[in-house]
Every structure is written in C-alpha cells, then in structure tokens.
C-alpha cells in the first residue's frame, strides 16, 4: 500500500505489483484502494469512510504516486481529495468523505436483495490467469458467461491474500471485481471501460466470513455508448455493506 508522508502532499511511490492489471491499466479496485489508503492517512484521527467518488481518468502503470489534499475538515466530517499518478500522468481522481456516525430517529432500507447462492466450498474455487488481476482472487466458475444475455451479474468473490487488510479497503478493492454488467448483454469481443464510480458505505461494521463478498451489479440504462449500473456489496450474513453506481463506456 502507499504510505502517506505527513498531513497531505505526495506519497512515497510504489511499483504496480505484477498481476494487478486489466488490459493496459491497473485494476480499478486496486487503484481505488491505494487512493483510499493515502487519503485515510492524511490525518491520524479521521472518522470512518462514508462515501467516495472515483473517476478513472486514464491508464495507470509503472511507478504509482498518490497526492492528497484535505479539502475541508469539520467537527464530524472530512473531505479528502486523492489523485493517483502513473507513468502517463493522472490516472485516478477521487474524493473521499469521512464522517462520524450520528444518532438518528429515522431509518430506511429499500434495497432489493439479490439471490444468495451458497458460500463457495474449497473444491469449487477458480482464479484468473497470472497476468490478470483475477489471479489475486477466488470465485466459482466464470465471472461472466457471454452466452447468456443478462443485464445482471451476481457472484461471490474474495481476495486470496487479505491478512491484515483494512476491511474498508478490502470491499473497495472487491467492489469493482466483476466485469461491467453491460458485458452480459454484449458480444464477447465488445470493448467496455468504466468511467466513474460512486460508492456509499452503509454498514457501521464491515465484516464477513472467510473473506467472501457477494457483488451484485445490474445495468438499468444503456444508450449512446454509455451504460449506467447499480451495484451493491453484501456480506456472508446477507447484510448490505455498500451501494454503488458506475458509468461505463461500451463500443457495440
């Protein structure tokens, strides 16, 4: 992870680890996690992460450096900007909102639960090819079957190596581990590219059994080469951890 130097500014650079790429860029979940790690260390007493906005502005490769800035710090909330740079310049622009929980008399839950398949067994597990970021993860079968035209993807996913990892960093990394759900509706040769990502952390305690997170993504609109998808992350107890939304460019 990137180690933040002081209160804001530029981090020590790190080399993009081998096998954490997708195409010509770093895996978006890893990039977001690195930016979060830098942002969360800008000051020592930040409240928990509540929300983040992520823009995938360009390819990230080679030596990566995070630059952070405290935009505003209030009594309960901190707004932190974090940008990630690679060999070709800016590749990721993020705004993180850290906010302390408050007592409230109003609650709501209107999320549609996805279907929950059984937690995978050890004999069912697969990983991706060594040069691709899915080699760092475990899941059942294929992440997507292009022969089945569907606007919704739902899979149990987990990191192979997660020892000592901040659970918020873990779900930021895993939250983008499925292909964009528009791919379930396209020909297998069609190109897609995530443009931005909004994540809202809704759980007060981020935890799950044996590292398993159920990732659910569904395209609710697609036209003019851009799709919009809703996303959610659930734990092994079928509890909602985070919600999200992505804008995805597709070429078909």
Helices and strands as residue ranges (DSSP letters): E 9-10, E 14-15, E 21-22, E 25-26, H 28-40, E 49-56, E 63-73, E 77-86, E 89-99, G 122-124, E 125-126, G 133-136, E 137-140, E 152-159, H 167-174, G 181-185, E 191-201, E 213-223, E 226-234, E 240-251
